[in-house]
Amino acid sequence: MSAVEIVSELALKARTAARTLSTATGTERKAALYKIAEAIESRSAEILKANGEDIARAQAEDMHPQMQDRLLLNESRVAAIANGARLVADLPDPLGQVLRHSTLPNGLDLKQISVPFGVIGMVYEARPNVTVDAAVILLMSGNTALLRGSADLLVLISDVDALYDAPPSQPGAKAIHFVDRISDIESIEIGGAGSAGVGSGGMVTKIEAARISTSAGIPMLLTSLAKSPGALAGEEAGTFFAAHGTRSNSRLLWLAHASTPRGRLILDAGAVTAIKERGVSLLPAGVTAVEGEFISGDTVELVGIDNKVIARGLVAFDSDEIPQMLGRSTKELAAALGAEFERELVHRDDLVLLG
């Protein structure tokens, strides 16, 4: 079964469920929420066991500790999720409320009454509690949705149906249906003014999303809503950005794209070559200058002599400790400053290349 067929089948089921749910009374919907809360509590042990398996996978993938904590469930958190369902159930029924009421001169009585939307598209943070919260809020409001997370393919739906080799409004502009590497399209005009497509700031953002996704081992499809069924079915519609290499673990993805650099280490040419070509750790001997104020464990940018950022890493020393270390070998530092200085500035396991 293709992706389009799977999504279509789920969407049809959601629409059928929405029609059934729209006939449920407020009392019935509240009772359903209490049943959800009871089911969560009665299956707490089963939920915690499954969560333990998720945490084990996260640890194996070296997910950042803060992200692991957001994923982690314990007895108190499970109880809070169940209690959250009851809190929503105890809220006033949002359906059937008269929002506006007026009577026309001819006696026609008009009322605006709150009703369900039906099937709702939802983008949300896929944490265990948020998934339940989303389902509970939808049920209370008489709506349904497709809630599913995946990293098999990133699909961006846009007002432009593909990446073009020139502004789409320009005569002769051709769609680019396949991009092997982001570097292949560097010569294309992407910035500047324009309402859509290559000549718009919006496309710059989409290309950056493709860069992040494909570098993490996840392919990306850019298409429009109208052409998305054909694109997902494998037709030449939209632009497919190929992924390269193995998927990066969550910790390195966070370091590359979500962490906040607190400073910069300026590298000499030899250090740049060693890091980019051999994947080694950064030693003090290869650093010529330090910029910013930071402490050990902060994210810093590694910058070449051409002022180009080549990598990010977690630094092992405070910024005020580093100036005395610049250009010196670790053995020399150990002899002069102590054994604790005989180590890397940034270990290769805490370093990710950019671009």
Order of alpha helices (4+ residues) and beta strands (2+ residues): alpha-alpha-alpha-alpha-alpha-beta-beta-beta-alpha-beta-beta-beta-beta-beta-alpha-beta-alpha-beta-alpha-beta-alpha-beta-beta-beta-alpha-beta
